[in-house]
Structures are given as C-alpha cells and as structure tokens.
Amino acid sequence: MPSTYKAPESTSVGHIHLKVTDLGRALKFYRDLLGFELTTMYGDQAAFLSAGGYHHHIGLNTWHSKGGAPAQKRAAGLYHTAFLYPTRKDLARIVKRLIDLEYPISGASDHGVSEAIYLNDPDGNGVELYRDRPKEQWNYREDGSIEMVTEPLDIEGLLKELEAD
C-alpha cells in the first residue's frame, strides 16, 4: 500500500559522498575539470567540494576504497550523480570545456524536460551534467504524468549559446 506521507516540497538533494580509489585523481576531475571549489580536506583521505560557497555538494573519500577496484557497471549501486546547471549557457560552457579538453562523453540526451550530457569520473561513477527546461515547456500525458523522452541532444545548437560570449 502506498504511503500517504509526502516529502516537503522544498526538499532537495543536499550532497553526494563518493568512495574513490585515488583522492588526487578524483580532485582533478571534480575540482580541476568540472570546476567545483575545494572547501575542506580531511588529511589525505577525504575532500569536500562545492559550488557557490556551500559547505559541500560533493564529498570524496578513500576510507574504505583506496587503491580498490572502480565502480562496477553490472552491480547494485549509484547509477549516476546529476549536477543541475542554472542556464542553458552554463551547460554549454561545461560541454565546450569537456570537448576542448577531449574528456570522453558517454552520452548526450534531450529528455524533453531537460538536456543532459553523460560521462564517467575516473572511478567509473556515472555523472550527468544537465539543465532543466522551464516547466511551461514540459509535455504531460492525459493522466497528468510528465512525458519524458530520450532523444539525441543537439550539441551544436547547445554550443551556439556561447556565440554571444
């Protein structure tokens, strides 16, 4: 029987905390490539990063995983972490950065409600970089549920957002 309890409307995901095999390599990805700011370190075993001065959006640690195997694709666990960019232009900037630095992109999709780029961090954890379309642009089915799709993303059109820069 479904629960009648509903999480409060303003509830959001506060942060992710990942086990990584090599902290320095993970920092190169999350800090140096994606641009999250280092807020604190716990010795050489953990790091916390954020965007915009928050205490942390990302926790990285090697407490139980240093030197271990990467994330398994065919096992239970995290499918991907998703980072919501505030504007289409912001998403275009990180996509251009990935392309310019030749970082492997594993997918790019238009979901109708959002536009998304997919990649993996150095430990094989999936990462989604996306932006939401305004709710007024979303499509709904007759029963009121959101109609989401997986269509190819127009990367060329996305990158045109940067022409005014």
DSSP file (Angstrom, degrees, kcal/mol; ACC not computed):
  #  RESIDUE AA STRUCTURE BP1 BP2  ACC     N-H-->O    O-->H-N    N-H-->O    O-->H-N    TCO  KAPPA ALPHA  PHI   PSI    X-CA   Y-CA   Z-CA
    1    1 A M              0   0    0      0, 0.0     2,-0.0     0, 0.0     0, 0.0   0.000 360.0 360.0 360.0 128.7    0.0    0.0    0.0
    2    2 A P        -     0   0    0      0, 0.0     2,-0.1     0, 0.0     0, 0.0  -0.324 360.0-112.5 -64.7 146.9    1.5    3.4   -1.0
    3    3 A S        -     0   0    0      1,-0.1     0, 0.0     2,-0.1     0, 0.0  -0.478   8.3-146.0 -77.3 149.6    2.3    5.8    1.8
    4    4 A T  S    S+     0   0    0     -2,-0.1     2,-0.2     2,-0.0    -1,-0.1   0.548  70.3 106.7 -89.6  -9.3    0.3    9.0    2.2
    5    5 A Y        -     0   0    0      1,-0.0     2,-0.4     0, 0.0    -2,-0.1  -0.486  51.6-169.1 -70.6 137.7    3.4   10.7    3.5
    6    6 A K        -     0   0    0     -2,-0.2     3,-0.1     0, 0.0    -2,-0.0  -0.995  25.5-115.1-127.4 135.6    5.0   13.2    1.1
    7    7 A A        -     0   0    0     -2,-0.4     4,-0.0     1,-0.1     0, 0.0  -0.370  50.9 -86.1 -61.8 145.6    8.4   14.8    1.5
    8    8 A P    >   -     0   0    0      0, 0.0     3,-2.1     0, 0.0    -1,-0.1  -0.223  38.1-116.4 -55.7 145.3    8.1   18.6    1.9
    9    9 A E  T 3  S+     0   0    0      1,-0.3    -2,-0.1    -3,-0.1     0, 0.0   0.806 112.5  52.4 -55.3 -36.0    8.0   20.5   -1.4
   10   10 A S  T 3  S+     0   0    0      2,-0.0    -1,-0.3     0, 0.0     2,-0.1   0.388  79.6 124.6 -87.2   5.9   11.3   22.3   -0.8
   11   11 A T    <   +     0   0    0     -3,-2.1     2,-0.3    -4,-0.0    -4,-0.0  -0.405  35.5 168.8 -63.4 139.3   13.2   19.1   -0.1
   12   12 A S        -     0   0    0     -2,-0.1     2,-0.5     0, 0.0    -2,-0.0  -0.945  44.5 -87.1-145.2 166.6   16.3   18.7   -2.3
   13   13 A V        -     0   0    0     -2,-0.3     3,-0.1     1,-0.2    -2,-0.0  -0.680  38.3-167.8 -76.2 122.8   19.4   16.5   -2.5
   14   14 A G        -     0   0    0     -2,-0.5     2,-0.3     1,-0.3    -1,-0.2   0.895  55.4 -29.0 -83.5 -42.8   22.0   18.3   -0.4
   15   15 A H        -     0   0    0      2,-0.0     2,-0.3    35,-0.0    -1,-0.3  -0.988  48.2-125.6-164.6 166.8   25.2   16.5   -1.4
   16   16 A I  E     -a   58   0A   0     41,-2.5    43,-2.6    -2,-0.3     2,-0.4  -0.894  15.1-159.0-115.7 152.5   26.7   13.3   -2.6
   17   17 A H  E     -a   59   0A   0     -2,-0.3     2,-0.4    41,-0.2    43,-0.2  -0.957  15.4-167.2-134.8 115.8   29.5   11.4   -0.9
   18   18 A L  E     -a   60   0A   0     41,-3.2    43,-2.2    -2,-0.4     2,-0.5  -0.815  22.1-133.2-110.6 140.5   31.5    9.0   -3.0
   19   19 A K  E     -a   61   0A   0     -2,-0.4     2,-0.3    41,-0.2    43,-0.2  -0.795  35.4-175.7 -81.6 128.8   34.1    6.4   -2.2
   20   20 A V        -     0   0    0     41,-3.0    45,-0.2    -2,-0.5     3,-0.2  -0.880  30.8-141.5-125.9 159.2   37.0    6.9   -4.6
   21   21 A T  S    S+     0   0    0     -2,-0.3    46,-2.4     1,-0.3     2,-0.3   0.722  94.0  27.0 -91.8 -22.7   40.2    4.9   -5.1
   22   22 A D     >  -     0   0    0     44,-0.2     4,-2.2     1,-0.1    -1,-0.3  -0.897  63.6-163.6-144.6 107.4   42.6    7.8   -5.6
   23   23 A L  H  > S+     0   0    0     -2,-0.3     4,-2.5    21,-0.2     5,-0.2   0.896  91.0  52.0 -62.7 -43.0   41.7   11.2   -4.0
   24   24 A G  H  > S+     0   0    0      1,-0.2     4,-1.8     2,-0.2    -1,-0.2   0.910 111.2  47.3 -60.1 -43.1   44.1   13.2   -6.1
   25   25 A R  H  > S+     0   0    0      2,-0.2     4,-1.3     1,-0.2    -1,-0.2   0.892 111.7  50.7 -66.0 -40.1   42.7   11.8   -9.3
   26   26 A A  H  X S+     0   0    0     -4,-2.2     4,-2.8     1,-0.2     5,-0.3   0.887 108.4  52.7 -65.0 -38.8   39.2   12.4   -8.1
   27   27 A L  H  X>S+     0   0    0     -4,-2.5     4,-2.2     1,-0.2     5,-1.7   0.880 103.9  56.7 -64.3 -37.4   40.1   16.0   -7.3
   28   28 A K  I  <>S+     0   0    0     -4,-1.8     5,-1.2     3,-0.2    -1,-0.2   0.868 113.9  41.1 -61.0 -35.0   41.5   16.5  -10.8
   29   29 A F  I  X>S+     0   0    0     -4,-1.3     5,-2.5     3,-0.2     4,-0.6   0.976 124.3  31.8 -75.9 -59.0   38.1   15.5  -12.1
   30   30 A Y  I  <5S+     0   0    0     -4,-2.8     6,-2.3     3,-0.2    -3,-0.2   0.865 133.8  26.9 -73.5 -37.2   35.6   17.3   -9.8
   31   31 A R  I  X5S+     0   0    0     -4,-2.2     4,-0.8    -5,-0.3    -3,-0.2   0.935 129.9  33.2 -87.5 -58.1   37.7   20.3   -9.0
   32   32 A D  I  4<S+     0   0    0     -5,-1.7    -3,-0.2     2,-0.1    -4,-0.2   0.850 130.7  28.5 -76.6 -35.0   40.0   20.9  -11.9
   33   33 A L  I  <<S+     0   0    0     -5,-1.2    -3,-0.2    -4,-0.6    -4,-0.1   0.925 130.9  32.1 -89.4 -54.0   37.8   19.7  -14.8
   34   34 A L  T  4<S-     0   0    0     -5,-2.5    -3,-0.2    -6,-0.1    -2,-0.1   0.686 102.5-125.8 -82.8 -16.8   34.2   20.3  -13.5
   35   35 A G     <  +     0   0    0     -4,-0.8    -4,-0.2    -6,-0.3     2,-0.2   0.622  49.7 155.3  89.4  13.1   35.2   23.4  -11.5
   36   36 A F        -     0   0    0     -6,-2.3     2,-0.4    15,-0.1    -1,-0.3  -0.513  43.2-119.4 -71.9 144.7   33.8   22.6   -8.1
   37   37 A E  E     -B   50   0A   0     13,-3.2    13,-2.4    -2,-0.2     2,-0.4  -0.685  17.6-120.6 -90.6 135.7   35.7   24.5   -5.3
   38   38 A L  E     +B   49   0A   0     -2,-0.4    11,-0.3    11,-0.2     3,-0.1  -0.604  32.5 174.8 -71.5 123.7   37.6   22.7   -2.6
   39   39 A T  E     -     0   0A   0      9,-3.3     2,-0.3    -2,-0.4    10,-0.2   0.758  61.3 -12.7-102.2 -32.4   36.1   23.7    0.8
   40   40 A T  E     -B   48   0A   0      8,-1.4     8,-2.6    15,-0.0    -1,-0.4  -0.981  52.2-146.1-165.1 156.5   38.0   21.4    3.1
   41   41 A M  E     -B   47   0A   0     -2,-0.3     2,-0.6     6,-0.2     6,-0.2  -0.941   9.4-149.5-123.0 147.6   40.3   18.4    3.3
   42   42 A Y  E >>  -B   46   0A   0      4,-2.7     3,-2.0    -2,-0.3     4,-1.0  -0.838  65.7 -74.5-112.9  88.6   40.5   15.7    6.0
   43   43 A G  T 34 S-     0   0    0     -2,-0.6    -1,-0.2     1,-0.2     3,-0.1  -0.318  92.4 -40.5  57.0-136.3   44.2   14.9    5.7
   44   44 A D  T 34 S+     0   0    0      1,-0.1    -1,-0.2    -3,-0.1   -21,-0.2   0.107 132.4  70.2-107.4  20.8   44.9   12.8    2.6
   45   45 A Q  T <4 S+     0   0    0     -3,-2.0    17,-2.3     1,-0.3    18,-0.3   0.639  99.0  23.0-112.3 -19.1   41.7   10.7    2.9
   46   46 A A  E  <  -BC  42  61A   0     -4,-1.0    -4,-2.7    15,-0.2     2,-0.3  -0.999  52.1-171.7-152.2 150.4   38.8   13.0    2.2
   47   47 A A  E     -BC  41  60A   0     13,-2.3    13,-2.7    -2,-0.3     2,-0.4  -0.989   9.9-153.0-141.1 147.9   37.9   16.2    0.4
   48   48 A F  E     -BC  40  59A   0     -8,-2.6    -9,-3.3    -2,-0.3    -8,-1.4  -0.987  16.8-177.9-125.8 133.8   34.7   18.3    0.3
   49   49 A L  E     +BC  38  58A   0      9,-2.7     8,-3.0    -2,-0.4     9,-2.3  -0.883   2.6 174.2-130.4 157.0   33.8   20.5   -2.7
   50   50 A S  E     -B   37   0A   0    -13,-2.4   -13,-3.2    -2,-0.3     2,-0.4  -0.943  28.0-123.9-151.4 173.1   31.0   22.9   -3.6
   51   51 A A  S >  S+     0   0    0     -2,-0.3     3,-0.8   -15,-0.2   -15,-0.1  -0.990  92.6   7.7-119.0 133.8   29.6   25.4   -6.0
   52   52 A G  T 3  S-     0   0    0     -2,-0.4    -1,-0.1     1,-0.2   -16,-0.0   0.698 125.2 -63.5  73.5  21.0   28.8   28.9   -4.8
   53   53 A G  T 3  S+     0   0    0      1,-0.2    -1,-0.2     2,-0.1    -3,-0.0   0.519  86.0 148.0  86.0   4.3   30.3   28.7   -1.3
   54   54 A Y    <   -     0   0    0     -3,-0.8    -1,-0.2     1,-0.1     3,-0.2  -0.334  63.1-109.0 -64.9 156.2   28.0   25.9    0.2
   55   55 A H  S    S-     0   0    0      1,-0.2     2,-0.2     2,-0.1   -16,-0.1   0.918  89.0 -29.0 -61.0 -43.2   29.8   23.8    2.8
   56   56 A H        +     0   0    0    -42,-0.1    -6,-0.3     1,-0.1    -1,-0.2  -0.798  41.1 176.9-171.8 138.9   29.8   20.8    0.3
   57   57 A H  S    S+     0   0    0     -8,-3.0   -41,-2.5     1,-0.3     2,-0.4   0.612  87.4  40.5-101.2 -26.6   27.9   19.4   -2.6
   58   58 A I  E     -aC  16  49A   0     -9,-2.3    -9,-2.7   -43,-0.2     2,-0.4  -0.989  62.2-170.3-130.1 128.0   30.4   16.6   -3.1
   59   59 A G  E     -aC  17  48A   0    -43,-2.6   -41,-3.2    -2,-0.4     2,-0.4  -0.956   8.4-172.2-110.8 137.1   32.3   14.5   -0.6
   60   60 A L  E     +aC  18  47A   0    -13,-2.7   -13,-2.3    -2,-0.4     2,-0.3  -0.994  10.7 167.5-127.3 134.0   35.1   12.3   -1.7
   61   61 A N  E     -aC  19  46A   0    -43,-2.2   -41,-3.0    -2,-0.4   -15,-0.2  -0.993  35.3-161.7-147.2 157.9   36.8    9.7    0.5
   62   62 A T     >  +     0   0    0    -17,-2.3     4,-1.5    -2,-0.3     3,-0.3   0.083  55.8 122.0-116.7  18.9   39.2    6.8    0.4
   63   63 A W  T  4 S+     0   0    0    -18,-0.3    -1,-0.1     1,-0.2   -17,-0.1   0.844  94.9   7.4 -54.2 -40.2   38.3    5.4    3.8
   64   64 A H  T  4 S+     0   0    0     -3,-0.1    -1,-0.2   -44,-0.1    -2,-0.1   0.277 134.5  48.9-123.4   8.4   37.3    2.0    2.5
   65   65 A S  T >4  +     0   0    0     -3,-0.3     3,-2.8   -45,-0.2    -2,-0.2   0.443  61.2 141.0-133.8  -1.3   38.3    2.2   -1.1
   66   66 A K  T 3< S-     0   0    0     -4,-1.5   -44,-0.2     1,-0.3   -45,-0.2  -0.242  88.5  -1.9 -55.2 126.0   41.9    3.5   -1.5
   67   67 A G  T 3  S+     0   0    0    -46,-2.4    -1,-0.3     1,-0.2   -46,-0.1   0.543 107.2 133.3  72.0   6.8   43.6    1.5   -4.3
   68   68 A G    <   -     0   0    0     -3,-2.8    -1,-0.2     1,-0.2    -3,-0.1   0.032  62.8 -72.7 -79.1-171.3   40.4   -0.6   -4.8
   69   69 A A        -     0   0    0      1,-0.1    -1,-0.2    -3,-0.1     3,-0.1  -0.463  53.1-101.8 -80.8 154.0   38.6   -1.5   -8.0
   70   70 A P        -     0   0    0      0, 0.0    54,-0.2     0, 0.0    -1,-0.1  -0.197  56.3 -68.3 -68.0 169.0   36.5    1.0   -9.9
   71   71 A A        -     0   0    0     52,-3.2     2,-0.4     1,-0.1     6,-0.1  -0.315  56.1-118.2 -57.5 137.6   32.7    1.1   -9.6
   72   72 A Q    >   -     0   0    0      4,-0.2     3,-0.6     1,-0.1    -1,-0.1  -0.671  13.5-153.5 -85.0 131.6   31.1   -2.0  -11.2
   73   73 A K  T 3  S+     0   0    0     -2,-0.4     2,-0.5     1,-0.2    -1,-0.1   0.871  92.6  46.9 -69.8 -37.3   28.8   -1.4  -14.1
   74   74 A R  T 3  S+     0   0    0      2,-0.0     2,-0.3     0, 0.0    -1,-0.2  -0.411  99.5  81.1-107.1  55.8   26.8   -4.5  -13.6
   75   75 A A  S <  S-     0   0    0     -3,-0.6     2,-0.0    -2,-0.5    -4,-0.0  -0.972  87.0 -85.1-149.6 160.4   26.1   -4.3   -9.8
   76   76 A A  S    S+     0   0    0     -2,-0.3     2,-0.3     3,-0.0    -4,-0.2  -0.367  80.1  80.9 -64.0 149.4   23.8   -2.5   -7.5
   77   77 A G  S    S-     0   0    0     -6,-0.1     2,-0.2    -4,-0.0    -4,-0.0  -0.948  82.0  -8.6 147.4-165.0   24.9    1.0   -6.5
   78   78 A L        -     0   0    0     -2,-0.3    48,-0.3     1,-0.2     3,-0.1  -0.437  43.6-169.1 -65.5 125.7   24.9    4.5   -7.8
   79   79 A Y        -     0   0    0      1,-0.4    47,-0.5    -2,-0.2     2,-0.3   0.939  67.2 -36.5 -79.5 -54.8   23.8    4.8  -11.4
   80   80 A H  E     -d  126   0B   0     45,-0.1     2,-0.4    40,-0.0    -1,-0.4  -0.974  47.6-124.3-162.5 159.5   24.9    8.4  -11.7
   81   81 A T  E     -d  127   0B   0     45,-2.3    47,-3.5    -2,-0.3     2,-0.5  -0.853  30.0-148.7 -99.1 141.3   25.1   11.7   -9.9
   82   82 A A  E     -d  128   0B   0     -2,-0.4     2,-0.6    45,-0.2    47,-0.2  -0.958   7.9-161.4-120.7 130.1   23.4   14.6  -11.6
   83   83 A F  E     -d  129   0B   0     45,-3.1    47,-2.5    -2,-0.5     2,-0.6  -0.943  14.4-144.9-110.5 119.4   24.5   18.2  -11.5
   84   84 A L  E     -d  130   0B   0     -2,-0.6    47,-0.2    45,-0.2    45,-0.0  -0.730   9.9-152.8 -87.2 119.3   21.9   20.8  -12.4
   85   85 A Y        -     0   0    0     45,-3.7    47,-0.5    -2,-0.6     6,-0.1  -0.719  15.8-131.1 -91.1 143.7   23.2   23.9  -14.2
   86   86 A P  S    S+     0   0    0      0, 0.0     2,-0.3     0, 0.0    -1,-0.1   0.812  82.0  18.3 -68.7 -30.8   21.3   27.1  -13.8
   87   87 A T  S  > S-     0   0    0      1,-0.1     4,-1.8    44,-0.0     5,-0.1  -0.906  73.4-114.6-137.5 164.1   21.1   28.0  -17.5
   88   88 A R  H  > S+     0   0    0     -2,-0.3     4,-2.4     1,-0.2     5,-0.1   0.867 118.0  55.5 -63.5 -36.7   21.5   26.5  -21.0
   89   89 A K  H  > S+     0   0    0      2,-0.2     4,-2.1     1,-0.2    -1,-0.2   0.891 104.8  52.2 -65.1 -39.4   24.5   28.8  -21.5
   90   90 A D  H  > S+     0   0    0      2,-0.2     4,-1.7     1,-0.2    -1,-0.2   0.910 110.3  48.4 -62.4 -41.9   26.1   27.4  -18.3
   91   91 A L  H  X S+     0   0    0     -4,-1.8     4,-2.2     1,-0.2    -2,-0.2   0.914 109.3  53.2 -63.6 -42.0   25.6   23.8  -19.6
   92   92 A A  H  X S+     0   0    0     -4,-2.4     4,-2.6     1,-0.2    -2,-0.2   0.886 105.4  55.3 -60.0 -38.9   27.1   24.9  -23.0
   93   93 A R  H  X S+     0   0    0     -4,-2.1     4,-2.1     1,-0.2    -1,-0.2   0.923 110.1  43.5 -61.9 -45.2   30.2   26.2  -21.2
   94   94 A I  H  X S+     0   0    0     -4,-1.7     4,-2.4     2,-0.2    -1,-0.2   0.869 113.0  52.8 -71.3 -34.1   31.0   22.9  -19.4
   95   95 A V  H  X S+     0   0    0     -4,-2.2     4,-2.4     2,-0.2    -2,-0.2   0.927 109.7  48.4 -64.6 -43.6   30.2   20.9  -22.6
   96   96 A K  H  X S+     0   0    0     -4,-2.6     4,-3.3     1,-0.2     5,-0.2   0.906 110.2  52.6 -61.9 -40.6   32.7   23.1  -24.6
   97   97 A R  H  X S+     0   0    0     -4,-2.1     4,-2.3     2,-0.2    -2,-0.2   0.929 109.5  48.3 -60.3 -45.9   35.2   22.6  -21.8
   98   98 A L  H  <>S+     0   0    0     -4,-2.4     5,-2.6     2,-0.2     4,-0.2   0.916 114.7  45.8 -60.5 -43.9   34.8   18.8  -22.0
   99   99 A I  H ><5S+     0   0    0     -4,-2.4     3,-1.3     3,-0.2    -2,-0.2   0.941 112.6  49.7 -64.3 -48.1   35.2   18.9  -25.8
  100  100 A D  H 3<5S+     0   0    0     -4,-3.3    -2,-0.2     1,-0.3    -1,-0.2   0.866 115.4  43.2 -60.5 -37.0   38.2   21.2  -25.7
  101  101 A L  T 3<5S-     0   0    0     -4,-2.3    -1,-0.3    -5,-0.2    -2,-0.2   0.385 110.4-125.0 -90.3   4.0   40.0   19.1  -23.1
  102  102 A E  T < 5 +     0   0    0     -3,-1.3    -3,-0.2    -4,-0.2    -4,-0.1   0.829  47.2 167.9  56.7  36.8   38.9   15.9  -25.0
  103  103 A Y      < -     0   0    0     -5,-2.6    -1,-0.2    -6,-0.2     2,-0.1  -0.680  44.1-103.4 -79.2 132.4   37.3   14.4  -21.9
  104  104 A P        -     0   0    0      0, 0.0     2,-0.5     0, 0.0    16,-0.5  -0.347  31.7-158.9 -62.9 126.8   35.2   11.3  -23.0
  105  105 A I        -     0   0    0     -2,-0.1    14,-0.3    14,-0.1     3,-0.1  -0.924   5.3-167.9-103.3 126.6   31.5   12.0  -23.1
  106  106 A S        -     0   0    0     12,-2.1     2,-0.3    -2,-0.5    13,-0.2   0.613  65.4  -5.5 -93.5 -12.9   29.5    8.8  -22.9
  107  107 A G  E     -E  118   0B   0     11,-1.5    11,-3.2     2,-0.0     2,-0.3  -0.973  45.8-159.8-172.7 160.3   26.1   10.2  -23.9
  108  108 A A  E     +E  117   0B   0     -2,-0.3    45,-1.5     9,-0.3     2,-0.4  -0.896  25.3 175.8-151.5 117.1   24.1   13.3  -24.7
  109  109 A S  E     -EF 116 152B   0      7,-2.3     7,-3.0    -2,-0.3     2,-0.6  -0.941  31.4-146.3-133.0 147.0   20.3   13.3  -24.5
  110  110 A D  E     -EF 115 151B   0     41,-3.2    41,-2.5    -2,-0.4     5,-0.2  -0.960  17.9-177.6-103.3 116.1   17.3   15.6  -24.8
  111  111 A H        -     0   0    0      3,-2.8     2,-1.6    -2,-0.6    38,-1.3   0.244  42.4-118.0 -99.7  12.7   14.7   14.3  -22.3
  112  112 A G  S    S+     0   0    0      2,-0.5    36,-0.1    36,-0.2     3,-0.1  -0.256 113.8  49.4  81.0 -51.4   12.0   16.8  -23.2
  113  113 A V  S    S+     0   0    0     -2,-1.6    20,-3.3    36,-0.2     2,-0.3   0.621 125.2  10.8 -90.2 -16.5   12.1   18.3  -19.7
  114  114 A S  E     - G   0 132B   0     18,-0.3    -3,-2.8     2,-0.0    -2,-0.5  -0.963  62.9-127.9-154.6 165.7   15.9   18.6  -19.7
  115  115 A E  E     -EG 110 131B   0     16,-2.2    16,-1.9    -2,-0.3     2,-0.4  -0.990  36.4-173.9-121.1 133.6   19.1   18.5  -21.7
  116  116 A A  E     -EG 109 130B   0     -7,-3.0    -7,-2.3    -2,-0.4     2,-0.4  -0.966  24.6-160.7-139.9 145.7   21.9   16.3  -20.4
  117  117 A I  E     -EG 108 129B   0     12,-2.6    12,-2.6    -2,-0.4     2,-0.4  -0.954  20.1-154.6-116.7 140.1   25.5   15.2  -21.0
  118  118 A Y  E     +EG 107 128B   0    -11,-3.2   -12,-2.1    -2,-0.4   -11,-1.5  -0.939  23.9 147.3-121.1 141.0   26.8   12.0  -19.5
  119  119 A L  E     - G   0 127B   0      8,-2.3     8,-3.0    -2,-0.4     2,-0.4  -0.921  37.5-113.8-154.2 175.4   30.3   11.0  -18.6
  120  120 A N  E     - G   0 126B   0    -16,-0.5     6,-0.2    -2,-0.3   -40,-0.0  -0.940  21.2-129.8-119.7 143.7   32.2    8.9  -16.0
  121  121 A D    >   -     0   0    0      4,-2.6     3,-2.4    -2,-0.4   -95,-0.1  -0.317  46.3 -87.3 -78.0 174.2   34.5   10.0  -13.3
  122  122 A P  T 3  S+     0   0    0      0, 0.0    -1,-0.1     0, 0.0   -96,-0.1   0.695 129.4  53.4 -60.5 -18.4   37.9    8.3  -13.0
  123  123 A D  T 3  S-     0   0    0      2,-0.1   -52,-3.2   -53,-0.1     3,-0.1   0.303 122.2-102.7 -97.5   9.2   36.4    5.6  -10.8
  124  124 A G  S <  S+     0   0    0     -3,-2.4     2,-0.4     1,-0.3    -5,-0.0   0.558  71.4 147.8  83.8   7.8   33.6    4.7  -13.2
  125  125 A N        -     0   0    0      1,-0.1    -4,-2.6   -45,-0.0    -1,-0.3  -0.632  51.3-117.1 -75.5 130.7   30.9    6.6  -11.3
  126  126 A G  E     -dG  80 120B   0    -47,-0.5   -45,-2.3    -2,-0.4     2,-0.4  -0.427  30.8-167.0 -69.0 141.7   28.3    8.0  -13.8
  127  127 A V  E     -dG  81 119B   0     -8,-3.0    -8,-2.3   -47,-0.3     2,-0.5  -0.999   6.1-163.7-133.0 129.8   28.0   11.8  -13.9
  128  128 A E  E     -dG  82 118B   0    -47,-3.5   -45,-3.1    -2,-0.4     2,-0.5  -0.954   1.2-167.3-112.0 132.0   25.2   13.7  -15.5
  129  129 A L  E     +dG  83 117B   0    -12,-2.6   -12,-2.6    -2,-0.5     2,-0.3  -0.986  31.0 151.1-114.6 121.3   25.5   17.4  -16.3
  130  130 A Y  E     -dG  84 116B   0    -47,-2.5   -45,-3.7    -2,-0.5     2,-0.3  -0.908  38.7-145.2-147.4 168.9   22.1   18.9  -17.2
  131  131 A R  E     - G   0 115B   0    -16,-1.9   -16,-2.2    -2,-0.3     2,-0.3  -0.993  24.9-128.0-136.2 143.6   19.8   21.8  -17.3
  132  132 A D  E     - G   0 114B   0    -47,-0.5   -18,-0.3    -2,-0.3   -44,-0.1  -0.649  17.4-129.2 -86.8 144.7   16.0   21.8  -16.9
  133  133 A R        -     0   0    0    -20,-3.3     5,-0.1    -2,-0.3    -1,-0.0  -0.585  45.5 -84.6 -78.8 154.9   13.7   23.4  -19.4
  134  134 A P    >   -     0   0    0      0, 0.0     3,-2.5     0, 0.0     4,-0.3  -0.353  39.7-116.7 -58.3 143.8   11.1   25.7  -17.8
  135  135 A K  G >  S+     0   0    0      1,-0.3     3,-1.5     2,-0.2    -2,-0.1   0.782 112.7  68.3 -55.8 -28.8    8.1   23.8  -16.6
  136  136 A E  G 3  S+     0   0    0      1,-0.3    -1,-0.3     3,-0.0    -3,-0.0   0.733  98.8  52.2 -63.7 -20.1    5.9   25.6  -19.1
  137  137 A Q  G <  S+     0   0    0     -3,-2.5    -1,-0.3   -24,-0.1    -2,-0.2   0.483  87.0 106.2 -94.7  -4.1    7.8   23.8  -21.9
  138  138 A W    <   -     0   0    0     -3,-1.5     2,-0.4    -4,-0.3   -25,-0.1  -0.433  65.0-133.7 -74.9 150.5    7.2   20.3  -20.4
  139  139 A N        -     0   0    0      8,-0.5     8,-2.8    -2,-0.1     2,-0.3  -0.830  18.7-159.6-103.6 145.2    4.7   17.9  -22.0
  140  140 A Y  B     -H  146   0C   0     -2,-0.4     6,-0.2     6,-0.2     2,-0.1  -0.931  13.4-125.8-125.3 147.6    2.2   16.0  -20.0
  141  141 A R    >   -     0   0    0      4,-3.0     3,-2.0    -2,-0.3     6,-0.1  -0.331  39.5 -96.7 -80.1 170.5    0.2   12.8  -20.7
  142  142 A E  T 3  S+     0   0    0      1,-0.3    -1,-0.1     2,-0.1    -2,-0.0   0.821 125.3  57.0 -58.6 -32.2   -3.6   12.7  -20.4
  143  143 A D  T 3  S-     0   0    0      2,-0.1    -1,-0.3     1,-0.1     3,-0.1   0.451 121.1-107.3 -81.8   1.5   -3.2   11.2  -16.9
  144  144 A G  S <  S+     0   0    0     -3,-2.0    -2,-0.1     1,-0.3     2,-0.1   0.340  75.6 134.7  92.4  -6.7   -1.2   14.2  -15.8
  145  145 A S        -     0   0    0      1,-0.1    -4,-3.0    -5,-0.1    -1,-0.3  -0.426  64.2 -99.2 -75.5 153.9    2.2   12.4  -15.7
  146  146 A I  B     -H  140   0C   0     -6,-0.2     2,-0.9    -2,-0.1    -6,-0.2  -0.515  29.0-134.6 -74.0 134.5    5.2   14.0  -17.2
  147  147 A E        -     0   0    0     -8,-2.8    -8,-0.5    -2,-0.2     2,-0.4  -0.813  29.7-179.9 -92.5 107.2    6.2   12.9  -20.6
  148  148 A M        -     0   0    0     -2,-0.9     2,-0.3   -36,-0.1   -36,-0.2  -0.840   1.5-177.0-107.6 147.4    9.9   12.3  -20.7
  149  149 A V        -     0   0    0    -38,-1.3     2,-0.4    -2,-0.4   -36,-0.2  -0.824  26.2-134.3-131.8 169.6   11.8   11.1  -23.8
  150  150 A T        +     0   0    0     -2,-0.3   -39,-0.2   -39,-0.1    -2,-0.0  -0.842  41.8 153.5-130.3  96.7   15.3   10.2  -24.7
  151  151 A E  E     -F  110   0B   0    -41,-2.5   -41,-3.2    -2,-0.4   -39,-0.1  -0.783  53.5 -81.4-115.9 159.9   16.2   11.8  -27.9
  152  152 A P  E     -F  109   0B   0      0, 0.0     2,-0.3     0, 0.0   -43,-0.2  -0.383  48.4-119.8 -61.5 139.4   19.7   12.8  -29.2
  153  153 A L        -     0   0    0    -45,-1.5     2,-1.7   -37,-0.1     3,-0.2  -0.641  14.8-126.6 -81.3 136.3   20.8   16.2  -27.8
  154  154 A D     >  +     0   0    0     -2,-0.3     4,-2.3     1,-0.2     5,-0.1  -0.643  36.1 173.1 -80.7  84.7   21.5   18.9  -30.4
  155  155 A I  H  > S+     0   0    0     -2,-1.7     4,-2.8     1,-0.2    -1,-0.2   0.887  75.7  54.7 -64.8 -39.4   25.1   19.6  -29.1
  156  156 A E  H  > S+     0   0    0      1,-0.2     4,-1.1     2,-0.2    -1,-0.2   0.926 110.3  46.2 -60.1 -44.4   25.7   22.0  -32.0
  157  157 A G  H  4 S+     0   0    0      1,-0.2     4,-0.4     2,-0.2     3,-0.3   0.887 111.5  52.5 -64.1 -39.8   22.6   24.0  -31.1
  158  158 A L  H >< S+     0   0    0     -4,-2.3     3,-1.7     1,-0.2    -2,-0.2   0.929 107.2  51.6 -61.1 -45.6   23.6   24.0  -27.4
  159  159 A L  H >< S+     0   0    0     -4,-2.8     3,-1.8     1,-0.3    -1,-0.2   0.731  93.5  72.9 -67.0 -21.4   27.1   25.3  -28.2
  160  160 A K  G >< S+     0   0    0     -4,-1.1     3,-1.5    -3,-0.3     4,-0.3   0.719  79.8  76.6 -64.6 -18.7   25.5   28.2  -30.2
  161  161 A E  G X  S+     0   0    0     -3,-1.7     3,-0.5    -4,-0.4    -1,-0.3   0.757  90.3  56.7 -58.2 -23.8   24.5   29.6  -26.8
  162  162 A L  G X  S+     0   0    0     -3,-1.8     3,-1.7     1,-0.2    -1,-0.3   0.496  77.4  92.2 -89.6  -4.5   28.2   30.6  -26.5
  163  163 A E  G <  S+     0   0    0     -3,-1.5    -1,-0.2     1,-0.3    -2,-0.1   0.777  82.0  56.9 -63.0 -25.8   28.3   32.8  -29.6
  164  164 A A  G <         0   0    0     -3,-0.5    -1,-0.3    -4,-0.3    -2,-0.1   0.621 360.0 360.0 -79.3 -12.4   27.4   35.9  -27.6
  165  165 A D    <         0   0    0     -3,-1.7    -1,-0.2    -4,-0.1    -2,-0.2   0.485 360.0 360.0 -72.7 360.0   30.4   35.4  -25.4
